[in-house]
Amino acid sequence: QKEERVCCPEPESAPKQDTVPRTPPQNSPHPLAFRSSLISEARDDDSTTLKQPLHKRSVRFIPYPHKTLGSGTSLQCQWETRPAATESYLDFTQQNAYTEGVCIPPTLNETLHIFSTEEAIECLSSRLQNRDIKLMLAGDSYMMNLAIGLFDILLSKHITGDEELLESASCRVMLSSAHNELDKRRTENATLPNVHFFGSQCYGRPSLNTTCRQIVNKLGGGNSSDYVWIIGAGCHIYTRQKNRKTSPSITPERAVSATVQEINDFLDTTDRIIFVSPPFYYPDKRFNDIFVRDQAEVYRQLLPIVAPENPAHPFLDVYELTRACRWKNCSYDRAHRSRFVNRWKAQMLLNTLCDVDFQ
């Protein structure tokens, strides 16, 4: 528990962020228009109205190496809200995604799907997929936030009233509550997925190649392609590398290189990891220019060693979507993101792991 601290001290109050309108751009498409193939012949003359809901044919789990959504500039996006709350065929999870905010890269207009709770469960359910699927999320406080976003979707509710994650202690309490709720429901309904979070072992303060690799090897399921580890750690690795006692002392540039090398070595020697990118850091009194620059450089140097450049290393890129979110409520401390952003990260994860066919 002591290890599960944020990268930098908590601020006394969250700094004010830039704002952009929380409305769609002019001539914005229908909320589901980014999957135009799914809504052909379903429209009225008014292109913003659907005559009938889309009919799901199947939801399929995609084993390792999973799907590749892209990385880097191909995932640049603009946050917007879309008027979908009145569409009766969208469930609670989908409606809230549209009304809270979505960030859909133009490169994914035709393929990205916003999962309902039912669809997410169907994809990740061992019983429904007839596979031994297990999801293990691990890493730092940003991964804890992602895990809560995924639990929000799977439980079809906002845990503890959607209160924001104001510091790491409340985050751990919320995550524990979500774990307990999902485990309780699984005892009553065996179709629910098997999802777990492991924090300190892959937090980044010890090398990933020690405690993190040990727990992956211990719980990883041998050669099963249905065991999925989703791991993210960056700022703590960088801080550890930068603070190493060496003579001469480590420069920031060498700390960046050492951070990326450690991640690369870990991915090369540990099977079936989806690595999650670092977030974008807002320049702030807690994050000096060197730190912000170096975290961006860690991200840039990761891109050649992960998917799609290296399909053997699946990658969930959340850097661009966190960089694009400039609403006042995108982050409560200019480092960790708000609940709706973490739910959107979880939607991107589901699009990496799942495919949905419609008729």
HUNORZI-V134008 format. One record per backbone hydrogen bond with DSSP energy under -1.0 kcal/mol. NH is the residue of the N-H (numbers start at 1). CO is the residue of the C=O. Records with the same first field share a line. If there is no record, write none. Layout:
NH: CO  CO
//
This chain:
5: 3
28: 25
33: 30
35: 32
38: 35
39: 36
42: 39
44: 49
49: 46
51: 42
57: 357
58: 357
60: 355
62: 353
64: 225
66: 63
67: 352
74: 71
75: 72
76: 73
80: 102
82: 98
84: 82
87: 84
90: 87
95: 91
96: 92
97: 93
98: 94
99: 95
100: 96
101: 97
102: 80
108: 105
109: 106
111: 108
112: 108
120: 116
121: 117
122: 118
123: 119
124: 120
125: 121
129: 125
130: 126
131: 126
133: 131
134: 226
135: 194
136: 228
137: 196
138: 230
139: 198
140: 232
144: 140
145: 141
146: 142
147: 143
148: 144
149: 145
150: 146
151: 147
152: 148
153: 149
154: 150
155: 151
157: 152
161: 158
163: 160
166: 164
171: 167
172: 168
173: 169
174: 170
175: 171
176: 172
177: 173
178: 174
179: 175
180: 176
181: 177
182: 178
183: 179
184: 180
185: 181
186: 182
187: 183
189: 185
192: 189
196: 135
198: 137
202: 199
203: 200
210: 207
213: 208
214: 210
215: 211
216: 212
217: 213
218: 214
219: 215
220: 216
224: 221
228: 134
229: 272
230: 136
231: 274
232: 138
238: 234
239: 235
240: 236
241: 237
242: 238
243: 239
244: 241
246: 244
255: 251
256: 252
257: 253
258: 254
259: 255
260: 256
261: 257
262: 258
263: 259
264: 260
265: 261
266: 262
267: 263
268: 264
269: 265
274: 229
275: 314
276: 231
277: 316
282: 334
284: 287
292: 288
293: 289
294: 290
295: 291
296: 292
297: 293
298: 294
299: 295
300: 296
301: 297
302: 298
303: 299
305: 302
307: 313
310: 306
313: 310
316: 275
322: 318
323: 319
324: 320
330: 327
332: 336
338: 330
342: 338
343: 339
344: 340
345: 341
346: 342
347: 343
348: 344
349: 345
350: 346
351: 347
353: 349
354: 350
355: 60
357: 58
359: 55
//
